[in-house]
Amino acid sequence: MIRALAANRHATAGDGEQTSQRSCVVTRAERPPEDLIRFVRAPDGAIVPDIARKLPGRGIWVTCDEGTVQKAIRDRAFERAARAKVSIDDDLVERVGDLLRKRACNQLSLANKAGLVLTGAGKVNAWIEAGADGALVQACDASIDGLAKVQRKYAAVRAARGLTPHTASLLTIDELSLAIGRSNVVHAALATGKAATNFLAAVDRVAKYRAVRLEDREIGTAPEPVDGQANAIRHTGKA
């Protein structure tokens, strides 16, 4: 999974403590922070998602999966964890997904500012032919045939070098274009670096939340729709 590219599995919980494991208030399973969503209870009682895990207050941790967040609301797990009355917006489940996508876009923007992103058919093709060192990022709402052609070429070059392909196709054309600051971005080459790793970790969290299947996806196949939107992320092994 792409999160394996993140070397540091430890995160600040937001309440001043370094931790590598937190317990989901629904499943009670202990997981690393990147596999969970942190929430806090605001002074007015509202449950607020803390995607960056930096807000003050005691964290309420829920597995990074929209079904589990729905269950936390339905079973009043937030109220039990907070040990106080809480208020929950009707759109909380959807808002968490939107915030995760926004964070992925922000991380891609940072990777671009760090000089780790190439766009444009000519530059991406040249990057692939030069060895494809890094990940291939593609728009989920682009032409399937166009995506597959570039994916196959990328995968073949990586395989010839004994390397695993890392392909993320989860953000839309508009999202990629806004994050990179160019119009109509369909394919992008993502070089290795800390900012790139942060983006891939953020994309992985979106995939987890939407329960997008990470394994058993053949390069060149179309992304499967999730709740009406085609989202996919592919990764196997280590870079």
C-alpha beads as a LAMMPS data file, in Angstrom:
LAMMPS data file: protein, C-alpha beads

239 atoms
238 bonds

1 atom types
1 bond types

-500.0 500.0 xlo xhi
-500.0 500.0 ylo yhi
-500.0 500.0 zlo zhi

Masses

1 110.0

Atoms # bond

1 1 1 0.000 0.000 0.000
2 1 1 1.160 3.544 -0.627
3 1 1 1.298 4.288 3.074
4 1 1 4.327 1.952 3.203
5 1 1 6.250 4.745 1.500
6 1 1 5.843 6.903 4.590
7 1 1 8.841 6.140 6.739
8 1 1 7.536 7.754 9.895
9 1 1 4.582 5.864 11.371
10 1 1 4.510 8.073 14.467
11 1 1 2.314 11.151 14.692
12 1 1 1.420 13.787 17.229
13 1 1 -1.995 12.956 18.606
14 1 1 -2.842 16.615 19.116
15 1 1 -2.981 16.353 22.903
16 1 1 0.778 16.589 23.379
17 1 1 1.575 12.892 23.154
18 1 1 3.615 10.996 20.582
19 1 1 1.945 7.732 19.685
20 1 1 2.057 4.999 17.085
21 1 1 -1.303 3.443 17.951
22 1 1 -4.771 4.733 18.806
23 1 1 -7.970 2.868 19.576
24 1 1 -11.040 3.297 17.368
25 1 1 -14.049 4.229 19.506
26 1 1 -16.265 2.000 17.352
27 1 1 -14.256 -1.160 16.707
28 1 1 -11.883 -0.825 19.687
29 1 1 -9.101 -1.994 17.377
30 1 1 -5.748 -0.280 17.797
31 1 1 -4.350 1.252 14.634
32 1 1 -1.665 3.764 13.601
33 1 1 -2.971 7.364 13.354
34 1 1 -2.893 7.372 9.552
35 1 1 -5.478 4.580 9.566
36 1 1 -7.883 6.653 11.673
37 1 1 -9.689 9.977 11.619
38 1 1 -9.262 12.198 14.661
39 1 1 -12.253 14.199 15.888
40 1 1 -12.525 16.682 18.726
41 1 1 -15.467 18.119 20.637
42 1 1 -15.597 21.893 20.196
43 1 1 -16.517 24.144 23.152
44 1 1 -20.074 24.390 21.788
45 1 1 -20.355 20.588 21.705
46 1 1 -19.947 20.188 17.951
47 1 1 -17.951 17.203 16.707
48 1 1 -15.191 18.524 14.442
49 1 1 -12.994 16.386 12.141
50 1 1 -9.289 17.039 12.704
51 1 1 -7.731 15.718 9.506
52 1 1 -4.285 17.147 10.266
53 1 1 -4.408 15.872 13.875
54 1 1 -3.427 19.270 15.302
55 1 1 -6.527 20.689 16.982
56 1 1 -6.409 21.085 20.775
57 1 1 -8.522 18.850 22.941
58 1 1 -8.940 15.179 23.610
59 1 1 -8.998 13.192 20.423
60 1 1 -11.835 10.875 19.472
61 1 1 -10.460 8.367 16.987
62 1 1 -12.493 6.516 14.367
63 1 1 -11.252 4.099 11.711
64 1 1 -10.695 5.882 8.389
65 1 1 -13.751 4.423 6.706
66 1 1 -17.004 6.232 6.018
67 1 1 -19.056 3.232 7.122
68 1 1 -17.337 3.266 10.508
69 1 1 -17.911 7.022 10.882
70 1 1 -21.597 6.444 10.094
71 1 1 -21.702 3.738 12.748
72 1 1 -20.022 6.052 15.268
73 1 1 -22.826 8.561 14.714
74 1 1 -25.596 5.960 14.763
75 1 1 -24.318 4.225 17.909
76 1 1 -23.585 7.509 19.736
77 1 1 -19.923 6.577 20.049
78 1 1 -18.876 10.238 19.888
79 1 1 -21.017 11.088 22.877
80 1 1 -19.691 8.160 24.895
81 1 1 -16.083 8.996 24.059
82 1 1 -16.527 12.682 24.875
83 1 1 -18.481 11.852 28.062
84 1 1 -20.670 14.828 27.272
85 1 1 -23.473 15.874 24.979
86 1 1 -22.388 16.469 21.404
87 1 1 -23.917 17.893 18.260
88 1 1 -23.214 16.312 14.880
89 1 1 -23.886 17.959 11.538
90 1 1 -25.989 15.941 9.117
91 1 1 -23.223 16.145 6.498
92 1 1 -20.368 15.059 8.767
93 1 1 -19.642 11.816 6.882
94 1 1 -19.482 13.587 3.530
95 1 1 -17.544 16.528 4.974
96 1 1 -14.802 14.211 6.230
97 1 1 -14.410 12.783 2.722
98 1 1 -14.245 16.291 1.248
99 1 1 -11.614 17.359 3.779
100 1 1 -9.487 14.298 3.015
101 1 1 -9.625 15.094 -0.707
102 1 1 -8.779 18.735 -0.009
103 1 1 -5.766 17.687 2.045
104 1 1 -4.567 15.422 -0.780
105 1 1 -4.871 18.342 -3.195
106 1 1 -2.937 20.601 -0.825
107 1 1 -0.168 18.012 -0.497
108 1 1 0.044 17.712 -4.281
109 1 1 0.324 21.490 -4.500
110 1 1 3.243 21.390 -2.048
111 1 1 4.907 18.629 -4.063
112 1 1 4.527 20.785 -7.161
113 1 1 6.062 23.791 -5.400
114 1 1 8.957 21.549 -4.376
115 1 1 9.610 20.833 -8.042
116 1 1 8.560 17.181 -7.849
117 1 1 5.723 17.269 -10.399
118 1 1 5.818 17.168 -14.189
119 1 1 2.751 17.585 -16.406
120 1 1 2.057 17.565 -20.101
121 1 1 1.977 14.542 -22.401
122 1 1 5.449 15.147 -23.796
123 1 1 7.144 15.608 -20.422
124 1 1 5.354 12.652 -18.819
125 1 1 6.225 10.367 -21.733
126 1 1 9.852 11.498 -21.632
127 1 1 9.902 10.837 -17.873
128 1 1 8.565 7.318 -18.416
129 1 1 11.087 6.568 -21.159
130 1 1 13.876 7.866 -18.917
131 1 1 13.052 5.245 -16.289
132 1 1 9.871 6.460 -14.565
133 1 1 11.458 7.147 -11.189
134 1 1 8.427 7.861 -9.014
135 1 1 4.660 7.618 -9.196
136 1 1 2.221 8.198 -12.037
137 1 1 -0.732 10.398 -11.068
138 1 1 -3.819 10.426 -13.304
139 1 1 -7.256 12.020 -13.266
140 1 1 -10.053 9.622 -12.342
141 1 1 -12.543 11.233 -14.735
142 1 1 -10.363 11.134 -17.851
143 1 1 -10.778 8.807 -20.826
144 1 1 -10.235 5.203 -19.764
145 1 1 -8.410 4.376 -22.987
146 1 1 -6.081 7.347 -22.552
147 1 1 -5.331 6.420 -18.959
148 1 1 -4.691 2.778 -19.819
149 1 1 -2.242 3.550 -22.620
150 1 1 -0.009 5.642 -20.358
151 1 1 -0.385 3.199 -17.456
152 1 1 0.751 0.247 -19.573
153 1 1 3.810 2.078 -20.828
154 1 1 4.695 3.221 -17.309
155 1 1 4.206 -0.284 -15.876
156 1 1 6.312 -1.864 -18.618
157 1 1 9.233 0.501 -18.023
158 1 1 9.068 -0.057 -14.267
159 1 1 8.862 -3.841 -14.721
160 1 1 11.873 -3.828 -17.045
161 1 1 13.827 -2.197 -14.220
162 1 1 12.513 -4.629 -11.630
163 1 1 10.472 -1.885 -9.970
164 1 1 6.872 -1.876 -8.798
165 1 1 4.517 0.643 -10.462
166 1 1 2.895 3.245 -8.220
167 1 1 -0.202 4.681 -9.886
168 1 1 -2.728 6.961 -8.193
169 1 1 -5.939 7.757 -10.073
170 1 1 -8.274 9.305 -7.557
171 1 1 -8.476 13.071 -8.008
172 1 1 -10.442 14.688 -10.816
173 1 1 -9.055 16.747 -13.700
174 1 1 -10.265 19.915 -11.992
175 1 1 -8.663 18.923 -8.682
176 1 1 -5.328 18.069 -10.283
177 1 1 -5.390 21.245 -12.363
178 1 1 -6.129 23.475 -9.365
179 1 1 -3.476 21.809 -7.205
180 1 1 -0.764 22.029 -9.872
181 1 1 -1.795 25.395 -11.277
182 1 1 -2.233 24.263 -14.868
183 1 1 -5.320 23.667 -16.955
184 1 1 -6.645 20.254 -17.994
185 1 1 -4.138 18.089 -16.110
186 1 1 -4.792 14.419 -16.882
187 1 1 -1.373 12.802 -16.360
188 1 1 1.382 13.897 -14.008
189 1 1 4.751 12.446 -13.057
190 1 1 5.584 12.554 -9.357
191 1 1 9.270 12.310 -8.455
192 1 1 10.385 10.896 -5.126
193 1 1 10.724 13.237 -2.167
194 1 1 9.152 14.065 1.188
195 1 1 6.381 16.208 -0.303
196 1 1 5.543 13.437 -2.784
197 1 1 5.417 10.874 0.021
198 1 1 3.039 13.135 1.962
199 1 1 0.767 13.407 -1.066
200 1 1 0.688 9.650 -1.601
201 1 1 -0.111 9.123 2.087
202 1 1 -2.963 11.640 1.820
203 1 1 -4.308 9.891 -1.277
204 1 1 -4.139 6.573 0.544
205 1 1 -6.350 7.979 3.314
206 1 1 -8.968 9.070 0.766
207 1 1 -8.931 5.569 -0.707
208 1 1 -9.333 3.983 2.725
209 1 1 -12.204 6.274 3.630
210 1 1 -14.061 5.514 0.432
211 1 1 -13.206 1.801 0.733
212 1 1 -11.571 1.825 -2.698
213 1 1 -10.033 -1.578 -3.353
214 1 1 -6.255 -1.241 -3.257
215 1 1 -5.240 -4.727 -4.300
216 1 1 -6.036 -6.935 -7.289
217 1 1 -6.201 -4.027 -9.742
218 1 1 -4.546 -4.661 -13.068
219 1 1 -2.693 -1.776 -14.646
220 1 1 -4.722 -0.573 -17.583
221 1 1 -8.146 -1.466 -16.195
222 1 1 -10.767 1.158 -15.519
223 1 1 -11.330 2.439 -11.980
224 1 1 -14.457 1.040 -10.357
225 1 1 -17.133 3.619 -9.421
226 1 1 -17.511 4.388 -5.728
227 1 1 -20.756 6.139 -4.778
228 1 1 -21.180 7.380 -8.328
229 1 1 -17.620 8.601 -8.774
230 1 1 -14.752 6.666 -10.305
231 1 1 -11.950 6.638 -7.764
232 1 1 -8.970 4.323 -7.805
233 1 1 -5.546 3.994 -6.360
234 1 1 -3.087 1.282 -7.223
235 1 1 0.080 0.279 -5.413
236 1 1 1.839 -3.000 -4.727
237 1 1 5.044 -3.639 -2.837
238 1 1 7.763 -1.124 -2.150
239 1 1 9.374 1.517 -4.263

Bonds

1 1 1 2
2 1 2 3
3 1 3 4
4 1 4 5
5 1 5 6
6 1 6 7
7 1 7 8
8 1 8 9
9 1 9 10
10 1 10 11
11 1 11 12
12 1 12 13
13 1 13 14
14 1 14 15
15 1 15 16
16 1 16 17
17 1 17 18
18 1 18 19
19 1 19 20
20 1 20 21
21 1 21 22
22 1 22 23
23 1 23 24
24 1 24 25
25 1 25 26
26 1 26 27
27 1 27 28
28 1 28 29
29 1 29 30
30 1 30 31
31 1 31 32
32 1 32 33
33 1 33 34
34 1 34 35
35 1 35 36
36 1 36 37
37 1 37 38
38 1 38 39
39 1 39 40
40 1 40 41
41 1 41 42
42 1 42 43
43 1 43 44
44 1 44 45
45 1 45 46
46 1 46 47
47 1 47 48
48 1 48 49
49 1 49 50
50 1 50 51
51 1 51 52
52 1 52 53
53 1 53 54
54 1 54 55
55 1 55 56
56 1 56 57
57 1 57 58
58 1 58 59
59 1 59 60
60 1 60 61
61 1 61 62
62 1 62 63
63 1 63 64
64 1 64 65
65 1 65 66
66 1 66 67
67 1 67 68
68 1 68 69
69 1 69 70
70 1 70 71
71 1 71 72
72 1 72 73
73 1 73 74
74 1 74 75
75 1 75 76
76 1 76 77
77 1 77 78
78 1 78 79
79 1 79 80
80 1 80 81
81 1 81 82
82 1 82 83
83 1 83 84
84 1 84 85
85 1 85 86
86 1 86 87
87 1 87 88
88 1 88 89
89 1 89 90
90 1 90 91
91 1 91 92
92 1 92 93
93 1 93 94
94 1 94 95
95 1 95 96
96 1 96 97
97 1 97 98
98 1 98 99
99 1 99 100
100 1 100 101
101 1 101 102
102 1 102 103
103 1 103 104
104 1 104 105
105 1 105 106
106 1 106 107
107 1 107 108
108 1 108 109
109 1 109 110
110 1 110 111
111 1 111 112
112 1 112 113
113 1 113 114
114 1 114 115
115 1 115 116
116 1 116 117
117 1 117 118
118 1 118 119
119 1 119 120
120 1 120 121
121 1 121 122
122 1 122 123
123 1 123 124
124 1 124 125
125 1 125 126
126 1 126 127
127 1 127 128
128 1 128 129
129 1 129 130
130 1 130 131
131 1 131 132
132 1 132 133
133 1 133 134
134 1 134 135
135 1 135 136
136 1 136 137
137 1 137 138
138 1 138 139
139 1 139 140
140 1 140 141
141 1 141 142
142 1 142 143
143 1 143 144
144 1 144 145
145 1 145 146
146 1 146 147
147 1 147 148
148 1 148 149
149 1 149 150
150 1 150 151
151 1 151 152
152 1 152 153
153 1 153 154
154 1 154 155
155 1 155 156
156 1 156 157
157 1 157 158
158 1 158 159
159 1 159 160
160 1 160 161
161 1 161 162
162 1 162 163
163 1 163 164
164 1 164 165
165 1 165 166
166 1 166 167
167 1 167 168
168 1 168 169
169 1 169 170
170 1 170 171
171 1 171 172
172 1 172 173
173 1 173 174
174 1 174 175
175 1 175 176
176 1 176 177
177 1 177 178
178 1 178 179
179 1 179 180
180 1 180 181
181 1 181 182
182 1 182 183
183 1 183 184
184 1 184 185
185 1 185 186
186 1 186 187
187 1 187 188
188 1 188 189
189 1 189 190
190 1 190 191
191 1 191 192
192 1 192 193
193 1 193 194
194 1 194 195
195 1 195 196
196 1 196 197
197 1 197 198
198 1 198 199
199 1 199 200
200 1 200 201
201 1 201 202
202 1 202 203
203 1 203 204
204 1 204 205
205 1 205 206
206 1 206 207
207 1 207 208
208 1 208 209
209 1 209 210
210 1 210 211
211 1 211 212
212 1 212 213
213 1 213 214
214 1 214 215
215 1 215 216
216 1 216 217
217 1 217 218
218 1 218 219
219 1 219 220
220 1 220 221
221 1 221 222
222 1 222 223
223 1 223 224
224 1 224 225
225 1 225 226
226 1 226 227
227 1 227 228
228 1 228 229
229 1 229 230
230 1 230 231
231 1 231 232
232 1 232 233
233 1 233 234
234 1 234 235
235 1 235 236
236 1 236 237
237 1 237 238
238 1 238 239
